[in-house]
Amino acid sequence: MESARLGFGMWILTWGLLGGACSGPGKGGQDSAPGVSAQGNGQGAAQGGAGGVNPFGAAPQTVNCGDRCAEDSVGVGTSTGFQVNADSSNGLLLSPEGALALVLKPPRERMQFLYVANAKEGTVSKINTQTGREEGRYLAALEKPGSRNRASAPIREKVQPSRTAVDFNGDVWVANRGYDPLDAVDTKAYQGTVTKIAHDNCPDLNGNGKVETSRDVSGDGKIDPADPLEFLGDSDECILFTVNVGRFGGLPRALALDGGGVDVRKSNAWVGNYNEMKFYKLDGDDGHVLTEVPVGIRPYGAAIDSNGMLWATENKAATGNAWFDFGILVSVNTLTGKAGNAVSLGWTCTGSYGIAIDQKSRVWVGGGWGFNGACRYDPSDGSIFPVILSDPGRGRGVAADASGNVWLALDPEGKPGSLVSFKADTGAERRVYRFAQDGVTTIGVGIDFDGKVWGVNQGSDTTCRVTPGSGEVRCFPTGKGPYTYSDFTGFALQNITAPMGRYRKIFQGCPGGETHWTQLGYDAQIPDGTQIEVYVKAGGDLATLQNARRVGPFSSSPVDLSSNPNIQGEILWVEVVLSTQKQGVTPVLKSLSVQRTCRAET
């Protein structure tokens, strides 16, 4: 976590890099917060004061509390300043004045689960990255008819899940290819589908007061698919929906999540159908198709950079022979839905397979069956840089960490695989982490939020965790036939695609009496391309608060809390989510307040 306060020099350097500087009153009598344009979007209390008033000294915008209620405030201009620590926030820093802003570099919101698609059994494993234990297993596609199942998926072994991607809430999207695995050339194709599975906050569909979902009841660190207490199939209430994607036989393969558009809470999914040479943009709430974008190549993998540009690879180019094809890329602007021209990676990169974006928005692809290594494409100047490796194996999945390294999964086809790391700038400082018999046919790689690196092993039904500093390798069981190349931890979304941060605060109500929460207010600057949203929940004590329903989002101030029946209790939990879709620009939260009355005063 970032330190609670930056030194003044470091603050100026940080905001200078964002294109801003500390200033006095701006044009038109508006003040500018450091690094933030005074031209906000008019949302809520988005703007600073006028006529030379320091915006960082402004109180939250709320209706006058009066003498019959109490108000608690935190932030600039109040008696209690914001605190930035691991308990109260993620991805935020304090300005010298004490306002909250995004840290436009890692870490972001921390997740501790990865999701592996088990292709041979049509399921998805949820694995705790800190313990390696499998804590849940879910159908990759719902099977029984119902309101959640708006798809026509084939029988389970032909669902064929492959790519998974984790959003800001820890929810996972699964792309299911839909074909007969015994057919090597994909001629026996079925309907491709996509499923979304909730990490938590799952709905209580049958109204019995609890959520039925997969869990490790026996405590042995793996899910038994034959035990109905551990694997619930269609009855699992955390499976939100399954939808068809594209035409019959479209073969969904590529999958990436965007920053969520206006709704930063839920990323939209971009699904590339291989046989249709097309991407589908699916709505983050219910999976309906928002946009269709023809791309002119057969998308195999996808990743989205910090400018909102989706990049996709094709495993086989026009000749249909991966041994002699050039590597190939295509881009899609996720804001406009426009596809760019295909980019050939030339003779030095005669293949393209997995894909990732590094911290400098450069595109990396694994060489696949074309060559043993990886290739870097820099959109800013069109340059191509190959990294050729001498270790055995095909370069398949690829990932970029927060320390300037690229990681490549090497697959020696039926033998123990390995992960290789090297510097993204130079290809130097190569390190090889070899697996044993519990790490066979390594095809995918991902970074977790503790900086550890995971390899997905198709041939041994495992995933292996590498600790870069010590070189320790530990392997853990998955389902059958794990097959995953994409952002299966959510690390790339939060550290490469779309920065966001959260601030949390618990407010105490009336001691020994009934509390009536009436209003919430905040003062903020929200430049175009950024957003602030607020969520609340209430409970009688910390135990009930944990399971209380979260209410929101609220995107303007003040917020009326009095009319919502779900906001009841002596403790009020408030979460403020700051996000940006514009590189180098951050919203600023200056202060936050809540108002309440006690029963005796009403």
N, C-alpha and C positions, 0 to 999 in steps of 0.2 A: 504494500500500500504506500502511496505517496506520503511524505511527511506532512504534518498538519499545516505547516506554513512554509512557503518558499522564501528564501532570502530576497530582498528587494531587487538585487541585480539579476537573479535567476528569473524572477517574475517578469522583469522588463524584457529579458532575452526571450522567454517563452512567448509572451504576447507579441514581441517584435516579429518572431517567426510567423505568427498568425496574421501579420499584416496590420497590426494595430499599435497604438501607443497611448499612454496616459495623456489626457487632454482636459482642458477646461470646457466651458460651455460651447456646444457645437452650433452649427448654423440654425437659425430660426429659434434660438433660445434654448435648444435642447442640449443636455449634457451627454457626453459619450463615455460609457464605461471603457476601461482599458481593453483594447483589442476588439471592441464590439462597435459596429456602426450604429449611429443613432437612428438609422433608417430601419426600424423594426417592422414587424408584420401587423402591429396593432392588436395582437392577441392579448387579452387579459390586461394586467398591469405591465405591459411590455416595455413601456418607455420610461426614460428617466425624467427627472423634474425639469421645469422650465425656469427661465429668468435667472440662471446662474445658481440654482439650488443644486447641491451635490446629490446625485441620484442614490449614492450609497448611504445617505443618511435618511432616506425616505422611509416612512413606516409602511407596512403592508396595507394594501387597499382593502379595507373592510368597512362595513357600515358601522357608524358610531355605536359602541357597545352599550353605553348608558350605565346608570348606577345600579341596575338590577342584574348585571351579569359580570363575569370575570373573563379576562382575556390573557392568554399566554402567548408570548412572541419569542422568536429566536432569529438571530441574524444581525445584520448591520443596523445600527440605530436603536437596538434593544439592549436590555440589561444582560442578555445571554447570547453569546456569540455562537456561530456554527462550529461544530467540532467535526473534524475529518479523521476517521479512524476505521479500522476493519469492522467494527460493530455497527457503525452508523452510515457508512457510505462505501461506494465502489466507483472508481474511475473519475473522482472529483478532486479538485484542489481548492485552496483558499487564496483569494487575492490579498494584497496588503491591507485593503479595507475590510476584509473579512467576508466577502461575497463568495458564493460557490460557482465554479465553472468546470467544464470538462477538462480532464487531462487528455490531450489529443495524442496519446501514446499509451501502450499497455501499462497497467492491467485494466481491464474492463470488468463487467460483472462476471464473477467466477462461477463456473459450472464444474461439477465433479462426476459427470457421467458421460460415457460414450455409448454409441448405438451401432451394433454390427448387424448387417443383413445376413441371415442364414439362408442362402439360396436353395440348398437341397431340401429344406423342410418348410419353406415359406413363412419364416418367422423373423423377429428382430430381438436381439439380446440387449438389455440395458445393463452396463457394467460400470461399477464404481471405480473411478480412476485412482482413488487413493488406496483402496483395498484390493482391487482386482476381482471382487466378488460379483457374480451375476445377481442382480436384485430384481430383475423382471424379464419376462419374455412374452412377446405379443404376436398375434397374427399380423403378417405383413399386409393382408387384405381381408376385410370382413367377408364372411361366407354366407351368413343367413340374411334373408331379406329384412329390411327395416329402415327407419328414417335415417340412420347413420350410414347405411350402405346404399350408395347411389351408383353402384358399379356392377359390372358383370364379369368378375374375375373368374379365371379357370380354377380347376381343382388345385389343392394346395401346392403339390410339387411342381405345378406349371405356372404358379404365380411368379417365381423367380425374382425376388427382391435383390437389388444390387447396390444402389446408391442411397445413403442416408444423409440428412443435413439437419443440424440442430439450431433452433432460433434463440432469440434473446431470453425467452422464458424457460428454456431447457426442453421445449417441446420438439419432437422429431418428425420430419417428413421422410417418407420412404417411397422410392420409385420402384415399381414392379414391372419387369420387362414383359412377362406374359408369353412364354414360349415353351416348347418341349425341349428339355435339356438333352434328350437323346438325339436331337436333330442338330448336327454340327453347323449347318448353314442357315438356320433360322427360318426354314420354309414352313415349319409347322407352328405358326404363330397364333396367339390368342389375344384377347383384349388386354392392353396395358392399363395399369391403374396407379394411383397414388393414394397413400394413407397418411393421416396425421395422428400422432399419439401424444397425449399430454404428459408432461413430466410430473406435475402436481396440479392442484386446483381442478381435479377431475370432477365431472358432474355426477351427482347421485341420481342415476337414471331411473331406478326403481323406487326412489323415495323412501328407502328404509332407514335413512339417517346415517349411512356410511357408504364409502366408496369400495366397491368390489374390484380389485385389480391384482395383477400378478405380483407375487412376493416370494421370497425365499423362506418358506415356513419352517423347513427342516434345519435351516442355519448352516447348510453344508457349502454355501458359496456358489451354488449353481441351481438352476431351475429344472425341475423334473417335468417334462411335457406330458407325462402320463398321470401326474398328480393333479386333480381338478382344483385343489387348494392353492397350487403354485402356478398353474397355467390355466387360465380361464377361457381361452378361445374367444368366441363371439360375445361372451358375457362380461368381458373386461370393459369396465366403464371408462378407462383412460383412452381407449381407442375412439377418437373423436369422429372420424369419417373415413370412408373410402370412396373415391370417385374415378370414373373412367377418364383417360387422357388420350385424345386423338382417336383415330380410326382403329378398327380391328387390325391387329398385326402391326401397329405403329411402332412398337418396341421402345418404350421410355428407357433411356439410359443416362443421359446427362441430368444433373440436378444441382441447383444452387439457390440460395436465398438472398433476397435483396434487403435493403435497410428498412423496408416497411412503408415507404411512401409517406403520406400524411399520417397514417396510423403507425407510429413507431413501435407499438406494442407487439404487432404481429407481422412478421416478414411475409411477403408474397413469395411463392415458389415458382422458379423457372425450370421447366421440364423439357428436355430435348428428346424428341422422338426420332430415333435413328432411321427408321425406314421412311418416315415422312419428310426428313430433312427440314425440320421445323421445331421451333420452341413454343411452348404454351406457358403463359403467365397465369398462375392460379391464385385466387384470392386467399389471403391469410386466414380469414374467418371460416369459410365453408368450402373452399376448394373449387369454386366455379371459375370457368375460364374468363379471364379479363382481356387477354390479347393473344393473337397468334402471329408468329413472326417466322416466315420462311428464311432460311439461312444459307442454302446452297451447298451445304456439306451434311454429312451424316454425323450428328453430334454424339460424342462418346463420353466426354467429361466437360464440366463447366465450373467456372469460378467468377466471382464479381469483385472488381477492384473498388478503391475508395472514391472513384469518380462516378460510380454507378454503371460502369461498363462491364457487361458480361463477356467473358472469353470462353470459347468452346473449342475442343479438339475433335479431330476425326481419326479413328483408329486406322481405317483403310481409306486411302485417297482414290482418285478417279480410276486408276488401273485395276483396283480390287486386289492388289498384291502388296501386302504390307512390307515385304522384304525389299521392294524397290521403290516404294512411294516416298516422296518427300513428306516431312511433317507438315501439318496444316492447321491453321487457326482461323477463326472468324469471330467478329465482335458484334454485340447487340447493345445499343444504348437503352438501358432499362427505364430511363425517364421518358424517352420518345418512342420506344418500340421499333427503332430503325436499325436494320442490320448493315454492317459494313462489308467490304469486299474480303474475300478469303486471302489469307497471307500464307505463302509458301515459306517453309523454313530452310529450303535448299538442300544441297548435297551433303552439307555437314550435319544435318539433322534429318536422317531418312526414316523418321517415324514419329508418331505422337500418340500418347496414351493418357496417363493421368495428367492432371493440371492443377496449378496453384498460382497464387499471386504473392509476391514478396512485399516487404515493407516500403519499397520504392515503386510500387505499382507495376513491376515488371512481371511478365508472364513466364512461368516455367512449365515444361511438359516432360514427362518421362518418355524415353525413346522407344519403349515397347519392343516389338519384334524388329524394328528398324535398326537400332544400334544400342549398345550397352552404355547407357548414360542418360543425361538430361540436357535440355536445351533451353536457353533463356531468350525471350523476345522482349525488346524494350519499345513500347508504343511511342515513346517521346521522340525517338530518332530512327526507328526501324532497324536497329542493330540486332544481330543474332549472335549468340555466344554459346557454343557447345561445351559440355563437360563430359569427356570420355573417360570411362572407368575401366580398370583392368580386372576388377573382381568379377567372378562369374555370375550370370543372371541377367535377365531383361529388366530394364528400367520401367517400372509400372507406376504405382502410386507415387505422388510427390507432395511435399508440404513445406511451408516456410515458417520458421519460429520467430520469436521476438528479438533474437540476438544476432540477426543477420545471417543465419544459416539456412540452407536448403537441405531437406531430407528426402532420400529416394529409397523406395522399396525395390530390392533386387530379387527377382524370382528365377531360380535355377531350374524350374520345372520338375517338380517331384522330389526335390532335395531340400535340405534345410536352407532357408533364405537368410537375408541380412538387411540391415538398414545402413545406409551410408550418408554421412553429413559432410558438407563443404560450405565455404563462404560464398554467399550469393554474389558478391562483388567480383571475386577473382577465381572461384572454383578451387581455391587452395585450402589448406588445413583439413584435408580429408580424414575422416574417421570411419572405421568400419566396425559394426556391431553384429557379430555373427550369431545366428541362432543354432540350437541343437535339434534333436529329433522332435521336440515339442514345438518347433517353429518351421514347418515345411510349407513350401510354395507361398512365399511372402508376396502379397500383391498390393496391399494398401498401407498407408501411413498417415498418422494424424498427431497433432500436438495437443496436450492437455493444458489446463490452466496452472499447473505446477511446473511447467516447463519440461515434463517428461514426454517421451515419444513412443507411440504405439504402432506396432506392425500387425496387420491382419493376415493370418496364415490359413489359406484355403485347404491345404493338404493335411493339416493336423487338427483342424477344428479348434484353433486357439487364437488368442491375441497376446502378443508379447510386449512388455513395457521396458523401455530403455531409460535409465537414468544417465543423462549425458556426462555429468561430472565424474561419477564413479565408474561408469561403464556397466553397472549392474543390469542384468537382463532377467526378468521374471515373466513367465508365461501362465495364462489362465484360460480355462475352457470357455467355449462359446457354444452355439448350436451347430448343426451340421452344415458344412460347406460355406463358411463365412466368405463374403465376397463384397468388399466395400472399398471405394476409392475416394470418396468425397469428404466434406467437412463434417465428419461424424462425431466431433466433440463440440462444435460451435466456436472453436478458437478463431478460425479465419474470419467468420462473420463479425465477431466483436472486435478483433484487432486489426483487420484489414478492410473489411467492407464498410462498416458503419459504426463509428464511435458513439457510445452512450454511457451515462453514469446515473447512479441512484443515491438519493439521500433519504434516510429514515429517521423518524423521531416519534417517541411515545410521549403523549401528553396525559397527565393525571387529571381525573375529574374531581368531583366533590367528595371530600372525605366523609364517610359514614352516611351518605345520602344518595339520592337518585340524581344522576347527571343527565342534562339535556344539552347535547351538542348542537349549537345553532348555526355557526358560520366558520368558514375557513377563508383566509386571504393570503395572498403573496405578492411581493413586488419583484419584478424581473425585467430584464431586457432580453428580447427574443428576436434576433435578426432573421431576415428571410433565409429559409433553408434550415432553420433550427426549430426546436419545439420543447416545451415544458408541459408535462402532464402530471396530475396529482391523483393518488389513490388513497383511500382511507378504509379502515375497518375498526370496529369497536368490540369490547368484551368486558365482562365483569372482573376478570383477572387475566394473568398472562397465559394460563392454560387454555381458557376459552378463547382468548384473543388469537391464539395460534390457529385454531380451526374456524375462526369467524370468516364470513364472506367478505371478500375484498370488493369495494365499491369504487367505480370510476371507469374511465379516466375523466378528470375535469381539466379543461384546457383554458379556462378564463377565470378571473378573480373579480369579485368574491364568489364563493361557493356556498349555496344554501344547504346546510346539513340537517335542518330541523324537520324536513318533510320526508326523509327517507327512513322507513321502519327498520332497516338493517343496521343503522348507525345508533346502537343502543349499548350502554355500558359505561363503567367508570374509567375505562382506559381507552384512549383513542390513538391508534397507530396511523401515521401519515407517511406515505412514500412519494417522493418527488422524482420524476424521471426526466433527465435532461438528455437531449439527443441532437445530432446534427447530420445533415446529408451534404453539407458543403465543407470541403476540405479546408482546414485552418480556421473555421468559424465556430464559435461556441455561444450558447445562451448563458446568461448569468442570473442566478437566483440570489437576490439581495436579502430578503427576509420572508418569514413565514409566521402566521399567527392563527390561533383558533379561539373561538368564543364559546362559552357555555353558561347555562344557568342551573342552579340547584333547585330541587323540588320545592323547598320551602320558600324560594324567591319567586316562583311562577304564579 
